[in-house]
């Protein structure tokens, strides 16, 4: 469940998501408002930037049961530039809500033979999420500027045997409505905490999960009354009104939850960070192969791995490329650079590039972030984003539409600002 963001996500989405972030490093040691493209999220990032910086420092110095390190890209490999990005606090959009997302690595290594998936997730939630949530409630105002607080925490899972000790990864993603998040951090009642958790979004490795605090087995997701967009500030009556009563966990025994059939939604639900995380997990080997085998040919940046993200109501597969063209900022306009970067750099590669893309129907568009350099030490890089619908991209590489048609059906951003681009007028 990616919040994503140039990462998968609650990337995973919360895959990490939302969530399009420019490929620059913040001078504040914290995501800069200029990197956030969603207007509501950007406004919140700007308004609370000092508090976010303070929260960053508090989390860095917090003493948890295992070390915790903020990380913006949970799936970045050691040695990659993305793995060094510790800007793991940002406002993103998730299911039409503005979410304060905190992501990072919890240095716990749980033995899968001793602890079930629910026990691993429960310990991570109580030992990492809850202490950080308490810091959030102390430093970030409970304001209507945002709707929820989310977490994406990655941790190790060991499968120990006599002859080997295999280490895997799990990602716990949690989204709590703003009122529920502040209430959770201020209550010690297991009953109330479980009720708050039951109506929150919880995912493990991108799959919706019925997290049961302190128990071996999870609750059945179908038995929980979860809302994709719970009303902030309104007391949930899920344990009283739902046809299925989920027993609170106050002892060693939990009554088994009963599955119920939920009515079909009237419209297609908006994609979630969990969707992005599921796709990231599903296609990670293929994305790794693209970066490994075609990275140099397609000029993919080594430090920014391809990732599935959430952008508004779309799931986007995001690539970052280094432009081979040379520009002078003072003698060319942003429109000419955007047009030439597409016509002369990106478009010639799209036919071969499209053959490498995952064929799954679970994502809507491909985002190409093209980085323009203007000379070392002189001016900062420029990022041009071309967000192309999959269907339009297929039509273009099949010679069914022109390059202008593709641009007209796409979104073009220069340093996060959308522009209208007429390829012919800027020749």
Secondary structure, DSSP 4 states (H G I P E B T S, - for coil): ---BSSS--------SBS--B-S---TTSS--GGGB-SHHHHHHHHHTHHHHHHHHHHHHH---SS-EEE-S-TTPPTTSGGGG----EEEEEETTEEEEEEEEEEEEEEETTTS-HHHHHHHHIIIIIHHHHHHHHHHS---TT--EEEEEEEEEEEEE-SS-EEEEEEEEEEEEEHHHHHHHHT---HHHHHHHHHTSEEEETTEE-B--TT-SSPBPGGGS---TTPPTTS---HHHHSSS-PPP--SS--PPP---PPPPPSSPPPP-HHHHHHHHHHHHHHHHHHHHHHTTTTTB-TTS--EEEEETTEEEEEEEEE--S---TTTS-HHHHHHHIIIIIIHHHHHHHHHTS---TT--EEEEEEEEP--TTTS--EEEEEEEEHHHHHHHHTTSS-HHHHHHTSEEEETTEEE---TGGG-
